[in-house]
Amino acid sequence: MTIYIKQAAKGTDDGQSNASVRKTVESVIADVRLRGDEAVREYSEKFDRWSPASFRLSDQQIQEAIARVPDQTLADIRTAQENVRRFAQLQRDSLKDFEAEVQPGVFLGQKNIPVNAVGAYIPGGRYPLLASAHMTIITAKVAGVKRVAAATPAPNGVIPDASIAAIHLAGADEIYLLGGVQAIASLAVGTESVAAVDVIVGPGNAFVAEAKRQLFGEVGIDLFAGPTEVLILADETADPFLTAVDLLSQAEHGPDSPAVLLTTSPAVAEAVIDEIDRQLLHLPTREIAGAAWRDHGEVILADSLHEAYKISDQYASEHVQVFTRDVRHALERLTNYGALFLGENTCVSFGDKVIGTNHVLPTRLAARYTGGLWVGKFLKTVTYQEVTTVEASAELGVLLGRAARAENFEGHARSGDARASRLTGDLPQWALSGQTA
C-alpha cells in the first residue's frame, strides 16, 4: 500500500498560465507585430528600465563584457561548454543520412537538414542561467544551424557580463540585451532590427513560457516548460543527508517547484524530512526552497521497488534520481522521465550545469511522450525518392492505381496509370475517352 507521509498543499497554484498572463502576452505580441522595434523599446523600458541605442551588442561591447568576467569563471564556462559540445556531437553522430535501392530502380533516402535560424533565450534576473547558453546555443551549432540569435535581459540596465561571455563562447551569431515577452516576440515575428527565426528555445518565467506557447506553430519551440521537478527514488541504503541536499537543490529553482521523495524505507523518509528542516535553517535560498518544499514537497512510502517504479512512471518527473542498491535496475524498468541520475555520486545539479547532457527537459507529465532538448530538435529529418527505370515506375503505377481507387482518389490513381502506360506506350482508357477522332 502506498502511504503519503507528506503531501503537496491543496489549492496551491500549479503554475499554469492564468488568464491575466495570457492576456498580457497576447497584447505584447500583437503590439510587436504592429509596431515592431518601437513597441519592443517601450516594453523594455517598462519592464526592465533598459533602452539602449541598440539592443544588439557590438563586437566591442561583447569583448568589453567578457573582459570584466573573472578568469576562473571564463575557464569554468569553457569546461562546461566542452562537456555539452562533446555530448551533443555524440548525439549528432548517431543520426545518419542514408539512401537505399529498396527494389530494382527505386531509391529511397533520408536527410537530416538543420533549421536555418534559432532564437535562444537565456534568462536573467534572480538566476542568470549561464548554463542555458551552453545547452541551447551549442546544441544548435553542433546540429549545423547557420544563425543563432540569443537574447538575455538587462534588468534595471545592469549588463550581465557572465551571461554575455557564455553566449558568445557558445557560438551565438547575434546577442540582444532584451528580455521577456518582447524578446520572444521579436525573435518569432521579426522587427526592423531583428530577423525572425525558425525555432525558439530556452527557459523563462511564466510570461516567456506563455509567449512560446502562443507562438508555437508560427515557430517551433523546444518544450512547453513548467516549474522544475525532481523525484528521488530511494531504498534503505540511501543517505538522508545527500537526499535532502538534492531535493532542496531543485526546490530553490522556484516556490512552485515540486520536490518528491519516493522511498521503500520509513526510516529514510523520516530522516530526510528532519534533515530538510535542519538544512533549510541555513540555506541562503530558504525563502524560495522552503516555500517549494512546504507547498509542493512530497514524501511517499512504497511497499516495494516494483511499486516505486510504477509510481515514478506515473509522476513522469523532469528529473529522477535513483538512490538504491542496484541503480541499473531502475534504468531497465523506468520509462517516464526527462533525465535519469543514477547513484549517489550523481546529482541533478551536474545535469543542470556541467556534466554535458541537456538540461532543457519535459515537465508537467510531458515525459510520458517526449524527451528533452537535443541535437535532433534542430534538424528536420526529411525523405526523398527517385524511380530510375520505366519498369519500376510502371509496377508502382499499377499498384497505385488500385490502392488509390480503393480510397476513391481517382486523380491519384491516374498519376499511377500514366506511369504504367509509359511502359506499354498505350494511353489509359480514361485518357482515350477525352480525345476526338
C-alpha positions as CSV (number, residue, x, y, z in Angstrom):
1,M,0.0,0.0,0.0
2,T,1.3,3.5,-0.9
3,I,1.4,5.9,2.1
4,Y,1.8,9.7,1.6
5,I,3.8,10.8,4.6
6,K,3.9,14.4,3.2
7,Q,1.6,15.7,0.5
8,A,1.7,18.8,-1.6
9,A,-0.5,21.6,-0.1
10,K,-4.0,21.6,-1.7
11,G,-5.2,24.6,-3.5
12,T,-1.8,25.9,-4.4
13,D,-1.1,27.5,-7.7
14,D,0.0,24.8,-10.2
15,G,2.0,27.3,-12.3
16,Q,-0.3,27.1,-15.3
17,S,-0.5,30.4,-17.2
18,N,-3.6,32.2,-15.8
19,A,-5.9,34.5,-17.7
20,S,-4.0,37.6,-16.7
21,V,-0.7,36.2,-18.1
22,R,-2.3,35.1,-21.3
23,K,-4.0,38.4,-21.8
24,T,-0.7,40.4,-21.2
25,V,1.3,38.1,-23.5
26,E,-1.3,38.3,-26.3
27,S,-1.3,42.1,-26.1
28,V,2.5,42.4,-26.2
29,I,2.8,40.0,-29.1
30,A,0.1,41.8,-31.1
31,D,1.8,45.2,-30.4
32,V,5.2,43.9,-31.5
33,R,3.6,42.6,-34.7
34,L,2.1,46.0,-35.3
35,R,4.8,48.4,-34.3
36,G,8.0,46.4,-34.3
37,D,11.0,48.0,-32.7
38,E,9.0,50.9,-31.3
39,A,6.9,48.5,-29.3
40,V,9.9,46.4,-28.2
41,R,11.6,49.5,-26.9
42,E,8.6,50.7,-24.9
43,Y,8.2,47.3,-23.2
44,S,11.9,47.0,-22.4
45,E,11.7,50.5,-20.8
46,K,8.6,49.5,-18.9
47,F,9.7,46.1,-17.6
48,D,13.5,46.3,-17.5
49,R,14.2,50.0,-17.4
50,W,16.5,49.4,-20.3
51,S,16.5,51.4,-23.6
52,P,20.0,51.5,-25.2
53,A,20.7,52.9,-28.7
54,S,20.8,49.3,-30.0
55,F,19.6,46.2,-28.3
56,R,22.1,44.2,-30.3
57,L,25.6,44.1,-28.8
58,S,28.5,45.1,-31.0
59,D,31.7,43.1,-31.1
60,Q,33.4,45.7,-29.0
61,Q,30.6,45.6,-26.3
62,I,30.9,41.8,-26.2
63,Q,34.6,41.9,-25.7
64,E,34.3,44.6,-23.0
65,A,31.8,42.4,-21.1
66,I,34.0,39.3,-21.4
67,A,37.0,41.3,-20.1
68,R,35.0,42.1,-16.9
69,V,34.4,38.4,-16.1
70,P,36.8,36.7,-13.7
71,D,39.3,34.3,-15.4
72,Q,38.2,31.3,-13.3
73,T,34.6,31.9,-14.4
74,L,35.6,32.0,-18.0
75,A,37.6,28.8,-17.6
76,D,34.7,27.1,-16.0
77,I,32.3,28.2,-18.7
78,R,34.7,26.8,-21.3
79,T,35.0,23.5,-19.5
80,A,31.2,23.1,-19.1
81,Q,30.7,24.1,-22.7
82,E,33.2,21.5,-23.9
83,N,31.3,18.8,-22.0
84,V,28.0,19.9,-23.6
85,R,29.6,20.1,-27.0
86,R,31.0,16.6,-26.7
87,F,27.7,15.0,-25.8
88,A,25.8,16.9,-28.5
89,Q,28.4,15.7,-31.0
90,L,27.8,12.1,-29.9
91,Q,24.1,12.7,-30.5
92,R,24.7,14.2,-33.9
93,D,26.9,11.3,-34.9
94,S,24.1,8.9,-34.0
95,L,21.9,10.4,-36.7
96,K,22.7,9.1,-40.1
97,D,21.6,10.1,-43.6
98,F,21.0,7.1,-45.8
99,E,19.9,6.0,-49.3
100,A,18.9,2.5,-50.3
101,E,17.7,0.8,-53.5
102,V,14.7,-0.8,-51.9
103,Q,13.7,-2.6,-55.1
104,P,15.2,-2.5,-58.6
105,G,15.1,1.1,-59.8
106,V,13.5,2.5,-56.7
107,F,15.8,4.6,-54.4
108,L,14.6,6.0,-51.1
109,G,16.7,8.2,-48.8
110,Q,16.7,10.2,-45.6
111,K,18.5,13.5,-44.9
112,N,18.8,15.5,-41.6
113,I,18.8,19.1,-42.5
114,P,19.4,21.8,-39.9
115,V,16.9,24.6,-39.5
116,N,18.2,27.9,-40.8
117,A,17.8,30.2,-37.7
118,V,17.3,29.6,-34.0
119,G,16.5,32.1,-31.2
120,A,17.9,31.2,-27.8
121,Y,16.5,32.8,-24.7
122,I,18.9,33.0,-21.7
123,P,17.1,34.0,-18.5
124,G,18.5,36.7,-16.2
125,G,17.2,38.4,-13.1
126,R,17.4,36.3,-9.9
127,Y,19.2,33.4,-11.6
128,P,21.2,34.4,-14.6
129,L,21.3,30.9,-16.2
130,L,24.7,30.7,-17.9
131,A,24.2,27.0,-18.5
132,S,21.2,27.7,-20.7
133,A,23.6,29.3,-23.2
134,H,25.6,26.1,-23.3
135,M,22.5,23.9,-23.7
136,T,20.7,25.8,-26.3
137,I,23.4,27.5,-28.5
138,I,26.0,24.8,-28.5
139,T,23.4,22.1,-29.3
140,A,22.1,24.2,-32.2
141,K,25.5,24.8,-33.6
142,V,26.6,21.2,-33.4
143,A,23.4,20.4,-35.3
144,G,24.6,22.8,-38.0
145,V,22.3,25.8,-37.5
146,K,23.7,28.7,-39.5
147,R,22.3,31.5,-37.4
148,V,21.7,31.6,-33.7
149,A,20.3,34.8,-32.2
150,A,20.5,34.9,-28.4
151,A,18.5,37.2,-26.2
152,T,19.1,37.9,-22.5
153,P,17.7,40.6,-20.3
154,A,19.5,43.5,-18.6
155,P,17.2,44.2,-15.6
156,N,17.5,47.8,-14.5
157,G,20.1,48.3,-17.1
158,V,22.6,46.0,-15.5
159,I,24.7,44.3,-18.2
160,P,25.0,40.5,-17.4
161,D,28.7,40.1,-18.3
162,A,29.0,36.4,-17.4
163,S,25.9,35.6,-19.5
164,I,27.3,37.5,-22.4
165,A,30.5,35.6,-22.1
166,A,28.7,32.3,-22.0
167,I,26.5,33.2,-25.0
168,H,29.5,34.4,-27.1
169,L,31.7,31.5,-26.2
170,A,28.9,29.1,-27.1
171,G,28.9,30.5,-30.6
172,A,25.9,32.8,-30.9
173,D,25.9,34.9,-34.1
174,E,23.9,37.7,-32.6
175,I,23.4,38.9,-29.0
176,Y,20.5,41.1,-27.9
177,L,20.2,42.6,-24.5
178,L,16.4,42.0,-24.4
179,G,14.2,40.1,-22.1
180,G,10.6,38.9,-21.5
181,V,7.8,38.6,-24.0
182,Q,9.2,41.4,-26.1
183,A,12.3,39.3,-26.7
184,I,10.4,36.2,-27.6
185,A,8.0,38.1,-29.9
186,S,10.9,39.9,-31.6
187,L,12.6,36.6,-32.4
188,A,9.4,34.9,-33.5
189,V,7.8,37.5,-35.7
190,G,10.7,39.7,-36.6
191,T,11.1,43.5,-36.4
192,E,13.0,46.1,-38.3
193,S,16.2,45.2,-36.4
194,V,15.7,41.6,-35.5
195,A,15.2,39.0,-38.2
196,A,12.7,36.2,-37.4
197,V,13.9,32.8,-36.5
198,D,12.5,29.3,-37.2
199,V,12.8,27.8,-33.7
200,I,12.9,29.4,-30.2
201,V,14.4,27.5,-27.3
202,G,15.3,28.2,-23.7
203,P,13.6,28.5,-20.3
204,G,12.0,31.6,-18.8
205,N,9.3,32.8,-16.4
206,A,5.6,32.3,-16.8
207,F,5.3,35.2,-19.4
208,V,8.1,33.8,-21.5
209,A,6.6,30.3,-21.4
210,E,3.2,31.6,-22.3
211,A,4.7,33.6,-25.2
212,K,6.4,30.5,-26.6
213,R,3.0,28.6,-26.2
214,Q,1.1,31.3,-28.1
215,L,3.7,31.5,-30.9
216,F,4.1,27.7,-31.3
217,G,3.2,26.8,-34.9
218,E,4.4,30.1,-36.3
219,V,7.8,29.0,-35.0
220,G,9.0,25.8,-33.5
221,I,9.8,25.6,-29.8
222,D,11.7,23.2,-27.6
223,L,9.1,22.4,-24.9
224,F,6.1,23.7,-23.0
225,A,8.1,24.2,-19.8
226,G,6.7,24.3,-16.3
227,P,8.4,24.6,-12.9
228,T,11.5,22.4,-12.3
229,E,10.6,19.0,-10.9
230,V,12.7,16.4,-9.0
231,L,11.8,12.9,-7.8
232,I,14.3,10.9,-5.8
233,L,13.7,7.1,-5.7
234,A,15.4,5.6,-2.6
235,D,15.6,2.4,-0.7
236,E,17.0,1.8,2.8
237,T,20.6,2.3,1.5
238,A,20.0,6.0,0.7
239,D,21.9,8.7,2.6
240,P,19.3,11.1,4.1
241,F,21.8,13.9,4.1
242,L,22.5,13.7,0.4
243,T,18.9,13.1,-0.4
244,A,17.9,16.3,1.5
245,V,20.6,18.3,-0.2
246,D,19.5,17.2,-3.6
247,L,15.8,17.8,-3.0
248,L,16.5,21.3,-1.8
249,S,18.9,22.0,-4.7
250,Q,16.0,21.7,-7.1
251,A,13.4,23.3,-4.8
252,E,15.4,26.5,-4.9
253,H,14.5,27.0,-8.6
254,G,11.2,28.5,-7.6
255,P,8.5,28.4,-5.0
256,D,6.3,26.2,-7.2
257,S,9.0,23.5,-7.9
258,P,7.8,20.0,-6.9
259,A,10.4,18.0,-4.9
260,V,9.3,14.4,-4.2
261,L,10.9,11.6,-2.2
262,L,9.7,8.2,-3.1
263,T,11.1,5.5,-0.9
264,T,10.6,2.0,0.4
265,S,12.1,2.9,3.8
266,P,10.1,4.5,6.6
267,A,13.4,5.3,8.4
268,V,14.8,7.1,5.3
269,A,11.6,9.0,4.8
270,E,11.5,10.4,8.4
271,A,15.3,11.1,8.4
272,V,15.0,13.1,5.1
273,I,12.2,15.2,6.5
274,D,14.2,16.0,9.6
275,E,17.3,16.8,7.5
276,I,15.5,19.1,5.2
277,D,14.1,21.1,8.1
278,R,17.6,21.3,9.5
279,Q,19.2,22.4,6.3
280,L,16.6,25.0,5.5
281,L,17.6,26.9,8.6
282,H,20.9,27.9,7.0
283,L,20.2,27.7,3.2
284,P,20.6,31.2,1.7
285,T,17.7,30.5,-0.8
286,R,15.5,29.1,2.0
287,E,12.7,31.6,1.3
288,I,12.2,30.0,-2.2
289,A,13.3,26.5,-1.4
290,G,11.3,26.4,1.8
291,A,8.1,27.6,0.1
292,A,8.6,24.9,-2.6
293,W,9.1,22.2,0.0
294,R,6.1,23.4,2.1
295,D,3.6,23.7,-0.8
296,H,4.9,21.2,-3.4
297,G,7.1,18.8,-1.4
298,E,6.0,15.2,-1.1
299,V,7.3,12.1,0.7
300,I,5.8,8.8,-0.5
301,L,6.3,5.4,1.1
302,A,6.0,2.4,-1.3
303,D,5.7,-1.2,-0.4
304,S,8.4,-2.3,-2.8
305,L,10.8,-1.1,-5.5
306,H,8.4,-2.6,-8.1
307,E,5.6,-0.4,-6.7
308,A,8.0,2.6,-6.5
309,Y,8.9,2.2,-10.2
310,K,5.2,2.3,-11.1
311,I,4.6,5.4,-9.0
312,S,7.7,7.1,-10.5
313,D,6.5,6.5,-14.0
314,Q,3.1,7.9,-13.1
315,Y,4.8,11.1,-11.9
316,A,6.9,11.3,-15.1
317,S,9.2,13.8,-13.4
318,E,11.6,16.0,-15.2
319,H,14.5,14.7,-13.1
320,V,14.6,11.3,-11.4
321,Q,17.4,10.4,-9.1
322,V,17.9,6.8,-8.1
323,F,19.5,6.1,-4.7
324,T,19.1,2.3,-4.4
325,R,21.3,-0.7,-4.0
326,D,21.1,-1.6,-7.7
327,V,20.6,1.6,-9.7
328,R,20.9,0.0,-13.1
329,H,17.7,-2.0,-12.3
330,A,15.9,1.4,-12.5
331,L,17.5,2.1,-15.8
332,E,15.9,-1.0,-17.2
333,R,12.5,-0.6,-15.6
334,L,11.7,3.2,-15.7
335,T,10.1,4.6,-18.8
336,N,8.8,8.1,-18.0
337,Y,11.4,10.7,-17.0
338,G,13.1,13.7,-18.6
339,A,16.6,12.7,-17.4
340,L,17.8,9.9,-15.1
341,F,20.6,10.3,-12.5
342,L,21.9,7.0,-11.2
343,G,23.5,6.7,-7.8
344,E,24.6,9.0,-5.0
345,N,27.8,10.0,-6.9
346,T,25.4,11.7,-9.4
347,C,23.2,14.7,-8.8
348,V,20.7,16.6,-10.9
349,S,22.8,19.8,-10.5
350,F,25.5,18.1,-12.5
351,G,23.0,17.9,-15.3
352,D,21.8,21.4,-14.7
353,K,25.2,23.0,-15.1
354,V,28.2,21.0,-16.1
355,I,28.1,17.3,-17.0
356,G,27.2,17.7,-20.6
357,T,23.7,16.3,-21.1
358,N,21.0,18.9,-21.8
359,H,19.0,20.5,-19.0
360,V,16.1,21.6,-21.1
361,L,13.7,18.8,-20.1
362,P,10.0,17.9,-20.1
363,T,7.8,18.9,-17.2
364,R,4.1,18.5,-16.3
365,L,3.9,14.9,-17.3
366,A,5.3,15.6,-20.8
367,A,8.0,12.9,-20.2
368,R,5.3,10.4,-21.0
369,Y,5.6,11.3,-24.7
370,T,8.8,13.3,-25.2
371,G,12.4,13.7,-24.1
372,G,14.3,16.9,-23.7
373,L,16.1,19.3,-26.0
374,W,18.7,17.6,-28.1
375,V,20.5,17.9,-31.4
376,G,17.6,16.4,-33.3
377,K,15.4,19.3,-32.3
378,F,17.3,21.5,-34.6
379,L,17.2,19.0,-37.5
380,K,14.5,18.3,-40.0
381,T,14.5,14.6,-40.9
382,V,13.3,14.6,-44.4
383,T,12.9,11.9,-47.1
384,Y,13.5,11.8,-50.8
385,Q,12.7,9.3,-53.5
386,E,13.7,8.6,-57.1
387,V,12.5,6.0,-59.5
388,T,15.1,5.5,-62.2
389,T,13.6,2.9,-64.5
390,V,10.4,2.9,-66.5
391,E,9.8,-0.7,-65.5
392,A,9.8,0.1,-61.8
393,S,7.7,3.2,-62.3
394,A,5.1,1.1,-64.2
395,E,5.0,-1.5,-61.5
396,L,4.4,1.1,-58.8
397,G,1.9,2.8,-61.1
398,V,-0.3,-0.3,-61.3
399,L,-0.2,-0.7,-57.5
400,L,-1.0,3.0,-57.0
401,G,-4.0,2.8,-59.4
402,R,-5.6,0.0,-57.3
403,A,-4.7,1.5,-53.9
404,A,-6.0,5.0,-54.8
405,R,-9.3,3.8,-56.3
406,A,-9.9,1.7,-53.1
407,E,-9.9,5.1,-51.3
408,N,-11.9,6.9,-54.1
409,F,-8.9,9.1,-55.1
410,E,-9.3,9.0,-58.9
411,G,-6.8,11.8,-59.5
412,H,-4.1,9.9,-57.6
413,A,-5.0,6.7,-59.5
414,R,-4.5,8.4,-62.8
415,S,-1.0,9.5,-61.8
416,G,-0.2,5.8,-61.4
417,D,-2.0,4.9,-64.6
418,A,0.1,7.5,-66.5
419,R,3.3,5.9,-65.3
420,A,2.1,2.4,-66.1
421,S,1.2,3.5,-69.6
422,R,4.8,4.7,-70.3
423,L,6.0,1.1,-70.4
424,T,3.4,-0.1,-72.8
425,G,3.0,3.1,-74.9
426,D,-0.7,2.9,-74.7
427,L,-2.7,5.7,-73.1
428,P,-5.1,4.8,-70.2
429,Q,-8.7,4.3,-71.1
430,W,-9.7,7.4,-69.3
431,A,-7.3,9.4,-71.4
432,L,-8.6,8.0,-74.7
433,S,-12.2,8.9,-73.8
434,G,-11.3,12.5,-73.7
435,Q,-9.8,12.5,-77.3
436,T,-11.7,13.3,-80.5
437,A,-11.4,11.1,-83.6
